[in-house]
Amino acid sequence: MENSKNQQEWYQIQEVELVYKSKVIASLRPVVASAKQAYDVLWQTWDKNKVELQEQFKVLLLNRGGKAVGIYELSTGGIAGTVADPRLIFMAALKANACSVILAHNHPSSNLKPSRADEELTRKIKEAGKLLDINVLDHIIVTE
């Protein structure tokens, strides 16, 4: 009897529902066709008090027409780094129905040269994106 009860409890799970509802009118979404345009869109949301203090990682989510559908603030770290979990990047992209993404993080040192770790992370995320048919268009380093 107890075994039957345990089985019933085990099968009581919640159904997962995926929903995307934008609060922005499609015609008002900015088109992002260059790194400069991506920087301009991202810079509007960047915490100017942290850009030279702590690394932050954000993801600009784009639809099939290259319009921004959202910005996902993935993480805030320390002076020398922050965590960028590819699973969270693509979770956000899939939830927003994004067809492509632009990765961005800041260097508090204002150095625009990507580190070896930055290059490796970008390569890893691009490879993961290929499996999901989500293009990683760029990885921008944001500074003042």
N, C-alpha and C positions, 0 to 999 in steps of 0.2 A: 504494500500500500504506500509506504513512504517513498519507494522508488518511483512510483507513478506520480506522486506529488512533486518530487524534484524535477521530473521531466516536464511537467506542466509549467513550473516556474521558469525553467530554462528557455522555453519557447516563447515566453512573454517578452518580446523585444519591440523596440520602437521602429517604425518605418521611417526611412530617411527621405525627406522631400527637398529637392533642390529648387530654389526660387531666386530670380534676379528681378529686382524692381528698381529702376533708375528714377531718381528724383530730379534729374536734369533733362530738359527738353533736348532731343537729339540734335536739333539745329544749332543749339548753343554750345555743344561740345567742341573744344578746339581740335583742329586737325594738326597732327604732328607728323611732319614730313622731313624733318632734319634734326640733327643733334641740338642745334641752337633753339629750335622750337620746343624740343623736349626739355631742355634746360630751363627755358622761360616758364613752362608750365610747372615743373618741379620746384623751381625757386620760389614760386608764390606760396608753396605749402611748407617750405623748409623753416625750421625754427632757427631764426637768425642768431639767437642767443647761444645755440649749440654748435653752429657750423665750424667754429674755431676751437671748440671745447671737446666735443665727443663725436665719434663716428656714428652716423645714422645710415640705415639702408632702406631705400624705398623702391617700389616697383610701379612704373607707369603702365597701365593696362589699356590696350588699344583694340578697337573693333576691326572688322575686315576693311573698312574704309579709312583706317588710320586715324580715327577720332578717339580722343581720350575718353574712356568710360569710367576711369577711376584711378586713384593713387592709393597703393597699399603701403603703409608704414610698417615694414617688416621688423626692424629692430633698432635699438639704441644701445651702443656699447661704451667702450672706454676711449682713451686717447689714441690707442694704437690699433683698435679693431672692433668689429661687431660681428655677430653671427648672422649668416644668411642661409637659412634652411631651405633647400630647393623644394621640399615637399610643401612648405607653407607658401612659397612663391606660386607654385602651380595650383595649389588649392584656391588661392585668391583669383588666379587667372581663369580657372575653370568655373568658379562661382560667378564671376562677372561676364562669362561667355566671351572672354578676350581671345583674339586670334594671334596677337603678338604682344610682346612686353619689351619695355626698356628698363634695364636695371640702373640704379643710381646709388651712389654713396659718397660721402664727403671724406676728405682728408683734413683733419684739424691743422695739419702742418702747412696747408695750402699747396702742397706738392701735387701737380697734375699728372705725374707719371704713375701708371698703375704698378703695383707691386707684383711680384711673382705669384703671390697668393691670390691677388685680384684676377690675374690672367687665368690661373687654374680654375678658380671658381666660375668664371665666365664660361670657360670651355665645358665644364661639368654641367652647368645649367643649360647651355645650348644643346648639348647631347640629350639631356632629359627632355627638353622642349621638342626635339625631333620626334621622339616617341609619341608625344601627345599632339603633334601637329600645331604647336604653338611656337612661333618664331621669336627668338631672342634677337632683337634688332640692334641693340647697342648696350654698352655698359658705360655710363657717364660718371666721371668724378666731379663732384660739385664743390666749389670753393667760393669765397667772397669774390 
